[in-house]
Amino acid sequence: MNVTASLTELLRINYPIIQAPMAGGITGPELVCAVSRSGCLGSIGAGYMAPGDLSALLSDIKKNINQPYSVNLFVPEQPDASRSEIQNAFEALRSFREELHIDENPPVFNEGTSIYEEQLEIVLKEKVPVCSFTFGMPAKHIIQELKDNGSIVIGTATSVMEAILLEEQGVDAIVAQGSEAGGHRGTFSGPPFHHMMGLMSLIPQICDFVKIPVIAAGGIMDARGYRAALCLGAQGVQMGTAFLTAFESSAHPAYKEAVLNAREDQVVVTNAFSGKEARGIKNQFIYEMEKETRILPYPLQNDLTKEIRKAASEQNNAEYMSLWCGQSPRLSRSQSVESLVQSILSLSKDATL
């Protein structure tokens, strides 16, 4: 392997630590700014954000920091579902809507492609320093346009083949996402259950087959995971659950509490909330949906459960919230971003690599 530039040089950051771009309102300005101010890379999880909300958030962040930051976008997927399949899936969620006193409104689905295109326009207009993608590969011309506009482009891979494809597509760096990762994973070249390689196996294999920097993601919570990832060949790490419970995180208090008190055997993989396999803490919703077959593909199922998750959050009811979490919840801490970053750097001899 012959990497031409180090990750820190590429991203113009002091330390090779990236705060994972957790979608769903967790990565507000306070968290993103705190991470970037610490010398690491703060990330906006913009996958579900309306274009206007993304513009407002970028304006807020740019007023508060001069350091680099990242925006993460979801490459759109266009699944098919018949009218009867949609109605059946809607009916399967009736008991949850009744429990949370949600009106029986007909399902409304987002126009994923048009939102994605509008988000890209904003990223280009605002000259976002780093733009990352998950759930697929953006078109080559999009990657080139972003790079010509001054953005560093990062892709997400869950296998060696995906990493090779991303490098050929022209990305600047790759997030190697192991099966330990919380939430949705970025698999795009086959069924997710064929891409469940653990991070310790994934990192060295990807590093042996690509020349661009590799960023390790999945279950990394502290200095031990950080150092292990660097020893295996990664040039940096991306951490989600570790930052989720930080003081600056916008995650719901009940969500943070669930992660801080979770056991590793309570973390499961489910498609019940979104139609795409995601790792999170098992709660009543997942338990009741375990044998349910009337689940639409992503992102249709995600749109169907949106009102349920929103109402659960408003009612402070963690049993019906999507509590995405990696495989190491016992290592989570309630602390500031500064405390988390310094605890990693102070125990890591290779902190400035």
C-alpha positions as CSV (number, residue, x, y, z in Angstrom):
1,M,0.0,0.0,0.0
2,N,1.3,3.5,-0.9
3,V,-0.8,6.2,0.6
4,T,0.1,9.5,-0.9
5,A,-1.2,11.8,1.9
6,S,-2.0,11.2,5.5
7,L,-5.6,11.5,6.6
8,T,-4.9,14.5,8.9
9,E,-3.2,16.4,6.0
10,L,-6.1,15.5,3.7
11,L,-8.8,16.7,6.0
12,R,-6.8,19.5,7.5
13,I,-7.4,18.3,11.1
14,N,-5.0,17.8,14.0
15,Y,-6.1,14.4,15.1
16,P,-7.5,11.5,13.0
17,I,-10.8,11.2,14.8
18,I,-14.1,11.7,13.0
19,Q,-17.4,12.1,14.8
20,A,-19.8,9.8,12.9
21,P,-22.5,11.6,11.0
22,M,-25.5,10.2,12.9
23,A,-28.7,11.1,11.1
24,G,-32.0,11.9,12.8
25,G,-31.2,15.1,14.7
26,I,-28.3,14.0,16.9
27,T,-25.6,16.0,15.1
28,G,-26.6,19.6,15.9
29,P,-24.4,22.6,15.8
30,E,-23.2,22.2,19.4
31,L,-21.8,18.7,18.8
32,V,-20.3,19.4,15.4
33,C,-18.6,22.6,16.5
34,A,-17.3,21.1,19.7
35,V,-15.7,18.2,17.8
36,S,-14.1,20.4,15.1
37,R,-12.8,22.8,17.7
38,S,-11.1,19.9,19.5
39,G,-9.0,19.3,16.4
40,C,-11.0,16.4,15.1
41,L,-13.7,16.4,12.3
42,G,-17.3,17.1,13.3
43,S,-20.0,15.7,11.0
44,I,-23.5,16.6,10.1
45,G,-25.8,13.6,9.5
46,A,-27.9,15.2,6.8
47,G,-29.5,12.1,5.3
48,Y,-33.0,12.9,6.5
49,M,-32.7,16.6,6.6
50,A,-34.9,18.9,4.5
51,P,-32.7,21.2,2.3
52,G,-33.8,24.3,4.1
53,D,-32.9,22.8,7.5
54,L,-29.5,21.8,6.1
55,S,-28.8,25.3,4.9
56,A,-29.8,26.8,8.3
57,L,-27.5,24.4,10.1
58,L,-24.6,25.1,7.8
59,S,-25.0,28.8,8.4
60,D,-25.0,28.3,12.1
61,I,-21.9,26.2,12.1
62,K,-20.0,28.5,9.8
63,K,-20.7,31.4,12.1
64,N,-19.2,29.5,15.1
65,I,-16.1,27.7,13.8
66,N,-13.4,28.2,11.2
67,Q,-12.3,24.5,11.4
68,P,-13.2,21.9,8.8
69,Y,-16.4,19.9,9.2
70,S,-18.3,17.3,7.2
71,V,-21.7,16.7,5.7
72,N,-22.9,13.1,5.1
73,L,-25.5,12.3,2.5
74,F,-27.5,9.2,1.7
75,V,-27.2,7.9,-1.9
76,P,-30.9,7.5,-2.7
77,E,-32.5,4.1,-3.1
78,Q,-35.7,3.5,-5.1
79,P,-37.5,0.4,-3.9
80,D,-40.8,-0.8,-5.3
81,A,-43.9,-1.6,-3.3
82,S,-47.4,-2.2,-4.4
83,R,-50.4,-0.3,-3.0
84,S,-51.5,-3.4,-1.1
85,E,-48.0,-4.0,0.3
86,I,-47.9,-0.4,1.6
87,Q,-51.4,-0.7,3.1
88,N,-50.5,-4.0,4.8
89,A,-47.3,-2.5,6.3
90,F,-49.3,0.5,7.5
91,E,-51.9,-1.8,9.1
92,A,-49.1,-3.7,10.9
93,L,-48.2,-0.5,12.8
94,R,-51.7,0.3,13.9
95,S,-51.3,-0.9,17.5
96,F,-48.3,1.3,17.9
97,R,-50.1,4.4,16.6
98,E,-53.0,3.6,19.0
99,E,-50.6,3.2,21.9
100,L,-49.0,6.6,21.2
101,H,-52.4,8.3,20.2
102,I,-51.3,9.1,16.6
103,D,-54.0,10.0,14.1
104,E,-54.6,7.4,11.3
105,N,-53.2,9.5,8.4
106,P,-52.4,7.8,5.1
107,P,-48.7,7.2,4.6
108,V,-46.6,9.9,2.9
109,F,-43.3,9.1,1.3
110,N,-40.3,11.4,0.7
111,E,-39.0,12.1,-2.7
112,G,-35.5,10.8,-1.9
113,T,-33.9,11.6,-5.2
114,S,-35.0,15.2,-5.4
115,I,-34.0,15.9,-1.8
116,Y,-30.6,14.3,-2.4
117,E,-30.1,16.6,-5.5
118,E,-31.1,19.7,-3.5
119,Q,-28.8,18.7,-0.7
120,L,-25.9,18.3,-3.1
121,E,-26.6,21.8,-4.5
122,I,-26.4,23.2,-1.0
123,V,-23.1,21.4,-0.3
124,L,-21.6,22.8,-3.5
125,K,-23.0,26.3,-2.9
126,E,-21.7,26.4,0.7
127,K,-18.3,24.9,-0.3
128,V,-18.5,22.3,2.5
129,P,-14.9,21.1,3.3
130,V,-15.7,17.4,3.5
131,C,-18.7,15.5,2.0
132,S,-19.2,11.8,2.8
133,F,-21.7,9.3,1.4
134,T,-23.3,6.1,2.6
135,F,-25.7,3.5,1.2
136,G,-24.0,3.6,-2.2
137,M,-21.6,5.4,-4.6
138,P,-22.4,8.8,-6.0
139,A,-21.9,9.2,-9.7
140,K,-18.4,9.9,-10.9
141,H,-19.4,13.3,-12.2
142,I,-20.8,14.3,-8.8
143,I,-17.6,13.2,-7.0
144,Q,-15.5,15.2,-9.5
145,E,-17.7,18.3,-9.2
146,L,-17.4,18.2,-5.4
147,K,-13.6,17.8,-5.7
148,D,-13.3,20.6,-8.2
149,N,-15.3,22.7,-5.8
150,G,-12.8,22.1,-3.0
151,S,-14.5,19.3,-1.1
152,I,-12.8,16.2,0.1
153,V,-15.0,13.2,-0.7
154,I,-15.4,10.1,1.5
155,G,-17.2,6.9,0.8
156,T,-18.4,4.1,3.0
157,A,-17.5,0.4,2.5
158,T,-18.4,-2.8,4.3
159,S,-16.3,-5.1,2.2
160,V,-13.0,-5.0,0.2
161,M,-14.9,-5.0,-3.1
162,E,-16.9,-2.0,-2.1
163,A,-13.7,-0.2,-1.1
164,I,-12.1,-1.0,-4.5
165,L,-15.2,0.2,-6.3
166,L,-15.2,3.5,-4.3
167,E,-11.5,4.1,-5.0
168,E,-12.1,3.5,-8.7
169,Q,-15.1,6.0,-8.5
170,G,-12.7,8.7,-7.3
171,V,-13.3,9.2,-3.6
172,D,-10.4,10.6,-1.5
173,A,-10.8,8.3,1.5
174,I,-12.9,5.3,2.7
175,V,-14.7,4.6,5.9
176,A,-14.3,0.8,6.5
177,Q,-17.4,0.1,8.5
178,G,-17.4,-3.2,10.5
179,S,-20.4,-5.1,11.6
180,E,-20.0,-3.7,15.1
181,A,-21.3,-0.3,14.0
182,G,-24.4,1.1,15.4
183,G,-27.4,2.2,13.2
184,H,-27.5,1.5,9.5
185,R,-24.4,0.3,7.7
186,G,-23.3,1.5,4.3
187,T,-23.6,-1.8,2.4
188,F,-24.4,-1.3,-1.3
189,S,-23.0,-4.2,-3.3
190,G,-25.2,-7.0,-2.1
191,P,-27.4,-8.2,0.8
192,P,-26.3,-6.7,4.2
193,F,-26.1,-10.2,5.8
194,H,-23.3,-11.0,3.3
195,H,-21.3,-8.0,4.5
196,M,-21.1,-8.6,8.3
197,M,-17.4,-8.7,8.6
198,G,-15.9,-7.6,11.9
199,L,-13.7,-4.5,11.9
200,M,-10.5,-6.3,12.9
201,S,-10.8,-8.5,9.7
202,L,-12.1,-5.7,7.5
203,I,-9.4,-3.0,8.1
204,P,-6.2,-4.9,7.1
205,Q,-7.9,-6.4,4.1
206,I,-9.2,-3.1,2.7
207,C,-5.8,-1.5,3.5
208,D,-4.0,-4.1,1.4
209,F,-6.2,-3.4,-1.6
210,V,-6.5,0.4,-1.8
211,K,-4.1,3.3,-1.8
212,I,-6.2,6.0,-0.3
213,P,-6.6,6.6,3.4
214,V,-8.8,4.1,5.3
215,I,-10.9,5.2,8.3
216,A,-12.0,2.5,10.8
217,A,-15.6,2.6,12.1
218,G,-17.6,0.2,14.2
219,G,-17.5,-0.3,18.0
220,I,-14.6,2.1,18.6
221,M,-15.2,3.9,21.9
222,D,-11.9,4.7,23.5
223,A,-8.1,4.8,23.2
224,R,-7.9,1.1,23.1
225,G,-10.1,0.8,20.0
226,Y,-8.3,3.8,18.4
227,R,-4.9,2.4,18.8
228,A,-6.0,-1.1,17.6
229,A,-7.4,0.4,14.4
230,L,-4.2,2.3,13.7
231,C,-2.2,-0.8,14.3
232,L,-4.3,-2.7,11.8
233,G,-3.5,-0.1,9.1
234,A,-6.3,2.5,9.4
235,Q,-5.2,6.1,9.3
236,G,-8.0,7.3,11.5
237,V,-11.3,6.3,13.2
238,Q,-14.9,7.3,13.0
239,M,-16.8,7.1,16.3
240,G,-20.6,7.4,16.7
241,T,-21.9,5.9,19.9
242,A,-19.1,7.4,21.9
243,F,-20.1,10.9,20.8
244,L,-23.8,10.2,21.0
245,T,-23.8,10.3,24.8
246,A,-21.6,13.5,25.0
247,F,-23.1,16.5,26.7
248,E,-23.1,18.4,23.4
249,S,-25.0,15.7,21.5
250,S,-28.6,16.5,20.5
251,A,-29.8,13.0,21.1
252,H,-33.0,12.7,23.2
253,P,-32.2,12.4,27.0
254,A,-34.1,9.0,27.1
255,Y,-32.0,7.8,24.2
256,K,-28.7,8.8,25.9
257,E,-29.9,7.1,29.1
258,A,-30.8,3.9,27.3
259,V,-27.3,3.7,25.7
260,L,-25.5,4.5,29.0
261,N,-27.5,1.7,30.8
262,A,-27.5,-0.9,28.0
263,R,-25.8,-4.3,28.1
264,E,-24.0,-5.7,25.1
265,D,-26.6,-8.6,24.8
266,Q,-29.4,-6.0,24.4
267,V,-28.0,-4.7,21.2
268,V,-29.6,-6.4,18.1
269,V,-29.8,-6.0,14.4
270,T,-33.3,-5.1,13.1
271,N,-35.1,-3.9,10.0
272,A,-38.3,-3.1,11.9
273,F,-37.9,0.7,12.0
274,S,-36.6,1.5,8.6
275,G,-36.7,-1.6,6.3
276,K,-32.9,-1.7,6.3
277,E,-30.9,-3.7,8.8
278,A,-29.6,-1.5,11.7
279,R,-28.0,-2.2,15.0
280,G,-29.7,-0.8,18.1
281,I,-30.9,-1.5,21.6
282,K,-33.9,-3.9,21.7
283,N,-37.0,-2.3,23.0
284,Q,-40.8,-3.0,22.9
285,F,-41.2,-1.9,19.3
286,I,-38.5,-4.3,18.1
287,Y,-39.8,-7.1,20.3
288,E,-43.3,-6.9,19.0
289,M,-42.1,-6.6,15.4
290,E,-39.8,-9.6,15.5
291,K,-42.2,-11.9,13.8
292,E,-43.8,-9.3,11.6
293,T,-43.4,-10.0,7.8
294,R,-45.3,-6.9,6.6
295,I,-42.2,-4.6,6.5
296,L,-41.5,-2.4,3.5
297,P,-38.0,-2.0,2.1
298,Y,-35.9,1.1,3.0
299,P,-36.7,4.0,2.9
300,L,-40.5,3.3,2.7
301,Q,-40.6,1.6,6.1
302,N,-38.6,4.4,7.6
303,D,-41.3,6.9,6.3
304,L,-44.1,4.7,7.8
305,T,-42.5,4.7,11.3
306,K,-41.5,8.3,11.3
307,E,-44.6,9.5,13.1
308,I,-44.2,6.7,15.7
309,R,-40.6,7.6,16.4
310,K,-41.5,11.3,16.6
311,A,-44.5,10.8,19.0
312,A,-42.4,8.5,21.2
313,S,-39.7,11.1,21.5
314,E,-42.3,13.8,22.4
315,Q,-43.8,11.5,25.0
316,N,-40.4,10.5,26.4
317,N,-41.1,6.9,25.6
318,A,-37.9,5.0,24.7
319,E,-39.8,1.8,24.0
320,Y,-40.9,3.1,20.6
321,M,-37.8,5.1,19.7
322,S,-35.0,3.9,17.4
323,L,-32.1,3.5,19.8
324,W,-29.3,3.0,17.4
325,C,-26.1,1.9,19.2
326,G,-22.9,0.0,18.4
327,Q,-21.7,-3.2,20.0
328,S,-19.9,-1.6,22.9
329,P,-22.5,0.3,25.0
330,R,-20.8,-0.6,28.3
331,L,-17.9,1.7,27.2
332,S,-20.2,4.7,26.8
333,R,-19.8,7.7,29.1
334,S,-21.7,10.9,29.9
335,Q,-18.9,13.4,29.3
336,S,-18.0,16.4,27.2
337,V,-16.5,16.2,23.7
338,E,-13.3,17.6,25.1
339,S,-13.1,15.0,27.8
340,L,-13.7,12.2,25.3
341,V,-11.1,13.4,22.8
342,Q,-8.5,14.1,25.4
343,S,-9.0,10.7,27.0
344,I,-8.2,9.1,23.7
345,L,-5.2,11.3,22.8
346,S,-3.6,11.1,26.3
347,L,-3.5,7.3,26.2
348,S,-2.4,7.0,22.5
349,K,1.2,7.3,21.6
350,D,0.2,7.7,17.9
351,A,-2.3,10.5,18.5
352,T,-0.7,12.8,16.0
353,L,-0.3,10.4,13.1
